Amino acid sequence: MLATGAESPATRSAALEELCRTYWYPLYAYARRSGSSHDDAADLVQQFFAMLLERGDFERADPARGRFRSWLLTALRNFAANQRERRRALKRGGERVLLSFDADEADTRFASEPADPRTPELLFEWHWAKSVLERALERLGAEQARIGRSAHFEALLPALAEAPDAAPHAAVAARLAVSENSIKVALHRLRKRLGELVRDEVSATLSNPAELDDELLRLREALRAGGETR
């Protein structure tokens, strides 16, 4: 978030794109849960991000007005209300698309999710938390690939993600031809590094670093509410 105000155009552009990609699906899912169709939700989020980027709203977001995530959701609600009042919407795509998102992939992902009694706001929090965790896992996987440990990472990923069908440590050790203790040590190190990457991902969305611990707590609460225990 702090980097969105950087002097370097390249740094600023990369930071803005990173923010948009982090929040794209949570906002899309919020719009769908609020009653929008696939096309309308995709249009809404694309136009919303285009407006924020064109007006420079990200750079002007005021930490004193509350956490960025809440500000973003309120801004989307207001934008959607204005769009409804004007009774018009720009054709999806067109010349205002400043970032590329896979709307069809988002709809497939949304359709695969079970019906959920939680409010769109709570689900927005959950999707945000999942997006943060997924990005941290992607970065961890890339780090492991760079040091030639992709096979170990893939084998340990179910346990790292706390999947219910994760293989026992002994089975993973046999598969990788290492000791069971080596698996425990490797998993401990991966979990520690994942925690660091999650902190980094959350920190990147904050304009006030003092909010980090509170945001991490909210992330854990959102994951627990969604049935995940990290």
ZIGIWO-V113683 format. One line per field, one symbol per residue. phi: phi as a letter, one per 20 degrees, with the letter a starting at -180 (. if undefined). burial: I if it has 9 or more other C-alpha atoms within 8 Angstrom, else O. A space follows every 50 residues. Layout:
phi: ???
burial: ???
This chain:
phi: .fffdfffgfffffffffffffdgfgfffffffeoffgffffggfgfffg ffffemfffegegfeofggfffffffgffffffffflbbfffnleefecd cefffffffffeefgcfffgfffgffffffffffffffffffffffdmdf fffffeggffelffdfffgffffffemcffffffffffffffffffffgf ffgfedecgfegfffffffffffffenddf
burial: IIOIOIOOOOIIIOIIIOIIOIIIIIIIIIIIOOOIOOOOIIIIIIIIII OIIOOOIIOOOOIOOOIIOOIOIOOIOOIIOOIOOOOOOOOIOOOOIOOO OOOOOIIOOOOOOOOOOOOIOIIIIIIIIIIIIOIIIOIIIOOIIOOOII OOIOOIOIIIOOOOOOOOIOOIIIOOOIIIOIIIOOIOOIIOIIOOIIIO IIIOIIIOOOIIOOIIOOIIOIIIOOOOOO
